[in-house]
Amino acid sequence: MAGAVKAKKARAHAKSDWMEMEQERGISIVSSVLQFPYGGKLLNLVDTPGHVDFSEDTYRAIMATDAAVMLLDCAKGVELQTKKLFRVCKMRKLPIFTFVNKLDRPGREPFELVGEVEEVLGIGVYPMTWPVFDGGGRFLGVYHRIEKCVFTFEQVAHGAERAPERRIELESEAFEALDDVAKKTLKDEIDLLDAAGDALDPKKLANGEVTPMFFGSALTNFGLPQFLDAFIDMMPPPAPRLSDKGPINPEDERFTAFVFKIQANMDRAHRDRMAFVRVSSGRYERGMKIRHVRLGREIRLTNPTQFLAQDRSVVDDGFAGDIIGVFDPGIFLIGDTLTDGDDLAYEPLPQFPPEYFARVVMLDPMKRKQLKKGLEQLAQEGSVQLFKPPEGREGESILGAVGELQFEVVRHRLNAEYGVDVRLEHLSYKLARWVEGEALPMTRLDAMLFGYGALDVHGHPVVLFKGEWQLESCAKNFPNTKFLELGARTTSELRSGV
């Protein structure tokens, strides 16, 4: 089951993939926040899409986290999207924990997977647990290299509860009773692992230079307790975050936070819109006044919310590392900074240039208002990029996407959440460039064969080009204008409200 988190009782499931389309396809389309206690700690899990077409949402979510869990399929190993996301984590020097999943199914040899991660991703690997199989290849459990024992598991119905486990010491009678092939193979592999290198270096883990690796089966809960226990013990505390005033330490008494995600219509009955806020320093208290830096005014955040997928509960406070949801009446944008002290702006979140473009054709003229609202809200939450005709020019809106599947998602959500049917006509544009410097004749660019002039959802000028040749021609004719590949605003722009 995609995005399922098992409850301890009643075999209930909370799904991080809460959207109807996610459940139909069995894939994650938007990032989802789940908060749950474990081992005396409160964990904030951001479940991100794995599909390449939704990578922009994943990149933004990574910017709000303190560590990454790299989930590998034991049969597939390192996939293309894994490589892309790993580069972002490495750029941020995030601690990376690796969980090799689906060990209850046929897969590749564990040593082969370890070698692939080290060779392809260029990161050291320290296996914390190691899979144990019987002579027939059936997954029995894991050997814990730190505790020097074997944990065997019993499968429960649909994996809805924590799998009953049995701890077996290596020199015990219970270990001797295991399958002969399992015993011999495990002892040989332990010797190889112990001869391979030193113990895990906490500093290298904190800098993303080495990853502890765990084995198991998430759906059956095999190996998960060992992973979560080690994660609690080894996870470094929240790190300082860069701002235009320098790094902000999480121990700083000032409350500071930033918006990394906006999600509309999580509660279909109320058509609400939530802003997901990552607390970077200080303490948030329910009802406190804070400063919205981009708008330059004070606001009061009432009813802060913690999430378990689409389920929510009101909380009274939040600390560095916490993710809280606040009701958004339309005043938040992704990347906004909040503080109860002097103005500062955290580094802007990335916005990636779209590679696919489509014109939105409205099928029912009576739904123009709903279409305008739907497109603007979906663009503000980052589901797609929206380009409108500049002032003084009529025409339909144009959507830009990193992957073509985003168009299908937008069309589905416009129908399901806003009651609007549209047709999307694919366009021949290949590039989008944001404009700085000398102003361009935006309404005449198309007639001049220099590209299509438009405005993004923030009102910034953008030119859409059919290829590099058209970009070069436009740049040659307007030498005092800069054409930027990324639309991320600078910290000075964020503070000034541009």
C-alpha positions in Angstrom: 0.0 0.0 0.0 1.5 3.3 -1.1 2.3 5.7 1.7 0.8 3.7 4.5 1.7 4.1 8.1 0.4 1.3 10.3 -1.3 2.0 13.6 -0.6 -0.1 16.7 -4.2 -1.0 17.2 -7.2 -2.0 15.2 -4.9 -2.5 12.2 -5.9 1.0 11.0 -3.8 2.8 8.4 -3.0 6.5 8.1 -2.0 7.2 4.5 0.5 9.8 3.6 -0.8 9.3 0.0 -4.1 10.8 0.9 -5.1 12.3 -2.4 -7.6 10.3 -4.5 -5.3 10.2 -7.5 -2.4 8.9 -5.4 -4.5 6.1 -4.0 -5.7 5.1 -7.5 -2.2 5.0 -9.0 -0.3 3.8 -5.9 2.3 6.6 -6.2 3.1 9.7 -4.2 2.2 12.9 -6.1 2.7 15.6 -3.4 4.9 15.6 -0.3 3.0 14.8 2.9 3.9 15.4 6.6 3.5 12.8 9.3 4.3 13.4 12.9 4.5 10.5 15.4 6.2 9.7 18.7 8.8 7.0 18.9 11.3 6.2 21.7 10.4 9.4 23.6 11.0 11.6 20.6 8.6 13.3 18.2 9.5 12.5 14.6 8.5 14.7 11.7 8.4 12.5 8.6 8.1 14.2 5.2 7.1 11.6 2.7 8.1 12.8 -0.7 7.1 11.7 -4.3 9.5 9.2 -5.9 8.4 9.9 -9.4 10.7 12.0 -11.5 7.9 14.2 -12.7 7.3 15.5 -9.2 10.9 16.1 -8.3 10.5 19.8 -7.6 8.1 19.2 -4.7 10.6 16.6 -3.4 13.5 19.1 -3.6 11.7 21.7 -1.6 10.7 19.2 1.0 14.4 18.1 1.4 15.2 21.7 2.1 13.0 21.5 5.2 14.5 18.3 6.7 17.5 17.5 9.0 18.2 14.1 7.5 17.1 11.9 4.6 16.1 8.2 4.6 17.1 6.6 1.3 14.7 3.8 0.6 16.0 1.2 -1.8 14.2 -1.7 -3.5 16.3 -4.8 -2.9 15.6 -5.9 -6.5 16.2 -2.5 -8.2 18.9 -0.9 -6.1 19.9 2.6 -7.0 17.4 4.1 -9.5 17.7 7.2 -11.6 15.5 9.4 -9.3 17.6 8.2 -6.3 20.7 9.6 -8.0 19.1 13.0 -8.5 17.7 13.3 -5.0 21.0 12.1 -3.5 22.8 15.0 -5.2 20.5 17.5 -3.5 21.1 15.8 -0.1 24.9 15.8 -0.7 24.8 19.4 -1.6 23.1 20.2 1.7 25.4 17.8 3.6 22.4 16.0 5.0 22.9 12.9 7.1 21.6 10.0 5.1 20.1 6.7 6.5 19.6 3.9 4.1 16.9 1.2 4.4 16.9 -1.7 1.9 13.3 -2.7 1.5 11.3 -5.7 0.4 13.7 -8.4 1.7 10.7 -10.7 1.9 10.7 -10.8 -1.9 13.4 -12.0 -4.4 16.1 -9.5 -4.8 19.8 -8.9 -5.3 22.7 -10.0 -3.1 23.2 -7.6 -0.1 26.9 -7.2 -0.9 26.1 -6.2 -4.4 23.7 -3.5 -3.2 26.3 -2.1 -0.8 28.9 -2.0 -3.6 26.4 -0.2 -5.9 25.6 2.5 -3.4 29.3 3.2 -2.8 30.2 3.2 -6.4 27.3 4.9 -8.0 26.5 7.5 -5.3 30.1 7.9 -4.0 29.2 7.6 -0.3 30.6 5.2 2.3 28.3 2.5 3.5 28.3 0.9 7.0 25.7 -1.9 7.3 24.1 -1.7 10.8 21.9 -4.7 10.2 22.4 -7.6 7.9 19.7 -9.9 6.4 19.4 -13.6 7.4 18.0 -16.1 5.0 17.4 -19.8 5.3 18.5 -22.4 2.8 15.4 -21.8 0.7 16.0 -18.0 0.5 13.3 -17.1 2.9 13.9 -13.9 4.9 14.2 -14.9 8.6 15.3 -11.6 10.2 18.3 -9.4 10.6 21.7 -9.6 12.4 22.4 -6.4 14.5 26.1 -5.6 14.2 26.2 -3.4 17.3 24.2 -5.6 19.6 25.8 -8.8 18.2 22.6 -10.7 18.0 19.9 -11.9 15.5 16.3 -10.7 15.5 13.8 -13.1 13.9 10.3 -12.0 13.0 6.8 -13.5 12.7 4.5 -12.0 10.1 1.2 -10.5 11.3 -1.9 -9.9 9.2 -1.1 -7.3 6.5 1.7 -6.0 8.6 -0.7 -3.8 10.5 1.0 -4.3 13.9 4.6 -4.4 15.0 5.8 -7.9 14.0 6.6 -10.1 17.0 10.3 -10.5 17.2 12.7 -12.8 19.0 16.2 -11.8 20.0 18.7 -14.6 19.6 22.3 -14.4 20.9 24.9 -15.9 18.6 26.2 -18.5 21.1 22.7 -19.6 22.3 20.9 -22.8 21.8 18.2 -20.9 19.8 20.9 -19.8 17.3 22.1 -23.3 16.9 18.5 -24.4 16.2 18.4 -22.1 13.1 18.8 -23.4 9.6 22.3 -24.7 9.0 22.7 -22.8 5.8 21.5 -19.6 7.5 24.1 -20.0 10.3 27.1 -20.7 8.1 26.2 -18.0 5.6 25.7 -15.4 8.3 29.0 -16.2 10.1 30.9 -16.0 6.9 29.3 -12.6 5.9 29.8 -11.2 9.4 33.5 -12.0 9.1 33.6 -10.2 5.7 31.8 -7.1 7.1 34.0 -6.9 10.2 37.2 -7.1 8.0 35.9 -4.4 5.7 36.5 -1.3 7.9 36.2 0.6 11.1 33.2 1.5 13.1 30.7 4.2 11.9 32.2 7.7 12.2 29.5 10.1 13.7 31.2 13.1 12.1 31.1 11.5 8.6 27.5 10.6 9.2 26.6 14.2 10.1 28.3 15.5 7.0 26.6 13.0 4.7 29.9 11.2 3.9 28.8 7.8 5.1 25.4 6.2 5.4 24.3 3.5 7.9 22.4 0.8 6.0 19.5 -1.3 7.4 17.6 -4.2 5.8 14.0 -5.3 6.2 10.5 -5.2 4.9 8.4 -2.1 5.6 5.1 -3.7 4.7 5.6 -6.6 7.2 7.4 -4.5 9.8 10.5 -6.7 9.5 13.6 -4.8 10.5 11.9 -1.5 11.2 12.3 -1.4 15.0 16.0 -1.8 14.6 16.1 1.0 12.1 14.0 3.4 14.1 15.9 2.7 17.4 19.2 3.4 15.7 17.8 6.5 13.9 16.7 7.9 17.3 20.2 7.3 18.8 22.3 8.4 15.8 20.3 11.3 14.3 22.2 14.6 14.8 20.2 17.6 16.2 18.8 20.3 13.9 21.6 22.2 12.2 21.9 26.0 11.8 20.2 27.4 8.7 21.6 30.1 6.4 19.9 33.5 6.2 20.8 37.0 5.0 21.9 37.7 8.6 24.2 34.7 8.7 23.5 31.2 10.1 20.7 31.0 12.6 21.4 28.4 15.3 18.4 26.3 16.4 19.2 27.2 20.1 18.6 30.9 19.2 15.9 32.3 21.5 14.2 34.1 18.6 11.4 32.2 16.9 12.1 31.9 13.2 10.5 29.7 10.6 9.9 29.4 6.9 7.1 28.1 4.7 8.3 25.2 2.6 4.9 23.9 1.3 1.4 25.1 0.6 -1.5 22.6 0.1 -5.0 23.5 -0.9 -8.1 21.4 -0.3 -6.7 18.9 2.2 -10.2 19.0 3.8 -12.5 18.8 0.8 -15.5 19.7 3.1 -14.0 23.1 4.0 -11.9 23.9 1.0 -9.1 25.0 3.3 -5.6 25.9 2.4 -2.7 25.0 4.7 0.9 26.4 4.9 3.5 24.0 6.2 6.0 25.8 8.4 9.4 24.5 9.5 10.5 25.9 12.8 14.2 26.8 12.6 14.8 28.3 16.0 13.2 29.4 19.3 9.7 28.4 20.4 6.3 28.9 18.8 3.4 29.3 21.2 -0.2 29.1 20.2 -1.7 32.5 19.5 1.6 34.5 19.5 2.2 37.4 17.2 4.9 37.0 14.6 6.3 39.1 11.8 5.6 38.1 8.2 8.9 39.4 6.7 7.8 39.6 3.0 4.6 41.5 3.8 6.3 43.6 6.5 3.5 43.3 9.0 2.6 41.3 12.2 0.2 38.4 12.0 -1.3 36.1 14.6 -1.1 32.3 13.9 -4.0 30.6 15.6 -4.7 26.9 15.9 -1.3 25.6 14.8 -1.7 22.0 13.6 0.3 18.8 13.6 -0.3 16.2 10.9 -0.6 12.5 10.4 -1.1 12.6 6.6 -4.6 14.3 6.1 -5.5 13.8 9.8 -4.7 16.8 12.0 -4.6 17.9 15.7 -4.2 21.3 17.3 -0.9 21.8 19.2 0.1 24.5 21.8 3.7 24.9 20.9 6.5 24.0 18.5 10.3 23.9 18.7 13.3 23.9 16.3 12.9 20.9 14.0 9.1 20.8 14.3 6.8 21.1 11.3 3.4 22.8 12.0 0.5 23.6 9.7 -1.2 27.0 9.8 -4.4 28.1 8.0 -3.5 30.2 5.0 -6.0 32.9 4.0 -3.9 33.7 0.9 -1.0 35.5 2.5 1.8 32.9 2.3 4.1 31.9 -0.5 6.7 29.1 -0.5 9.9 30.5 1.0 8.3 33.1 3.3 10.2 33.8 6.5 8.4 34.3 9.9 10.0 35.6 13.0 9.2 37.3 16.3 12.5 39.3 16.3 14.3 41.5 13.8 13.7 41.0 10.1 15.7 38.3 8.4 15.2 36.1 5.4 16.1 32.5 5.0 17.7 31.3 1.8 15.1 31.0 -1.0 13.8 27.6 -1.9 14.6 26.3 -5.4 12.3 26.8 -8.3 13.3 24.7 -11.3 12.8 25.8 -14.9 9.9 23.9 -16.6 10.6 21.7 -19.6 7.1 21.1 -20.8 4.4 23.7 -21.6 0.6 23.5 -22.3 -2.1 26.1 -22.9 -5.2 25.9 -20.7 -8.4 25.9 -22.7 -11.6 26.4 -20.6 -14.5 24.2 -21.8 -17.2 26.1 -19.8 -17.0 29.9 -20.0 -19.3 30.1 -16.9 -16.5 28.6 -14.8 -13.9 31.4 -15.5 -13.8 32.5 -11.8 -13.3 28.9 -10.5 -10.6 28.3 -13.1 -8.7 31.5 -12.2 -8.8 30.5 -8.5 -7.8 26.9 -9.1 -4.8 27.8 -11.4 -3.5 30.4 -9.0 -3.8 28.2 -5.9 -2.2 25.2 -7.6 0.6 27.4 -8.9 1.2 28.9 -5.5 1.5 25.5 -3.9 4.1 24.5 -6.5 2.0 21.8 -8.3 2.7 23.5 -11.6 4.1 26.8 -12.8 1.6 29.4 -14.2 2.4 31.9 -16.9 -0.2 34.6 -17.7 -0.3 37.0 -20.7 1.2 40.4 -19.8 -1.0 43.4 -19.2 -2.6 44.6 -22.4 -2.7 41.2 -24.0 -5.5 38.7 -24.1 -5.0 34.9 -24.1 -5.3 31.7 -22.2 -2.9 30.9 -19.3 0.1 28.6 -20.0 1.3 25.9 -17.6 4.9 24.9 -17.2 5.9 21.6 -15.7 9.1 19.7 -14.9 7.4 16.4 -15.9 4.4 15.8 -18.2 2.5 13.8 -15.5 2.1 17.1 -13.6 -0.4 18.3 -16.4 -2.6 15.2 -15.8 -2.6 15.9 -12.0 -3.5 19.6 -12.5 -6.4 18.7 -14.9 -7.7 16.1 -12.4 -7.5 18.4 -9.5 -9.2 21.3 -11.3 -12.1 19.0 -12.0 -12.2 17.2 -8.6 -11.5 20.2 -6.3 -12.7 23.2 -8.3 -15.4 21.7 -10.6 -13.7 22.9 -13.8 -13.1 20.9 -16.9 -10.3 22.0 -19.1 -8.4 20.9 -22.2 -4.6 21.1 -22.2 -2.9 21.8 -25.6 0.8 21.0 -25.6 3.0 23.8 -26.9 6.4 23.8 -28.6 8.2 25.9 -26.1 11.2 24.3 -24.5 12.7 26.9 -22.2 11.5 29.5 -19.7 13.8 32.4 -18.6 13.1 35.0 -16.0 14.0 38.6 -17.0 16.2 41.1 -15.2 17.6 44.4 -16.2 16.3 46.5 -19.2 12.6 46.0 -19.7 11.4 44.1 -22.7 8.4 44.8 -25.0 6.6 41.8 -23.5 3.4 42.1 -25.6 5.3 42.3 -28.9 8.0 39.6 -28.4 5.9 36.9 -30.1 5.3 39.0 -33.2 9.0 39.9 -33.3 9.8 36.1 -33.2 11.8 36.6 -30.0 9.7 34.3 -27.8 6.5 34.6 -25.8 6.3 37.3 -23.1 4.4 36.3 -19.9 4.2 36.9 -16.2 4.6 34.2 -13.5 2.3 33.7 -10.6 4.3 36.4 -8.6 4.0 38.9 -11.4 7.6 38.6 -12.5 8.4 38.8 -16.3 9.2 35.5 -18.0 10.0 34.7 -21.7 9.1 31.3 -23.1 11.4 30.1 -25.9 11.1 27.4 -28.5 14.8 26.5 -28.2 18.3 27.8 -27.5 18.5 29.4 -30.9 15.5 31.7 -30.1 17.0 32.5 -26.6 20.3 33.5 -28.2 18.6 35.6 -30.8 16.6 37.5 -28.1 19.6 38.0 -25.9 21.6 39.4 -28.9 18.9 42.0 -29.6 18.5 43.0 -26.0 22.1 43.0 -24.6 21.1 44.9 -21.5 18.6 42.3 -20.3 19.6 39.2 -18.3 17.7 35.9 -18.9 17.9 33.7 -15.8 17.2 30.0 -15.8 15.9 29.8 -12.2 13.0 31.8 -10.8 14.1 31.7 -7.1 13.9 35.1 -5.5 16.9 36.5 -3.7 16.8 37.1 0.0 16.7 40.8 -0.6 13.6 40.4 -2.8 12.0 38.2 -0.2 12.5 40.9 2.5 11.4 43.8 0.3 8.2 41.9 -0.7 8.9 41.8 -4.5 
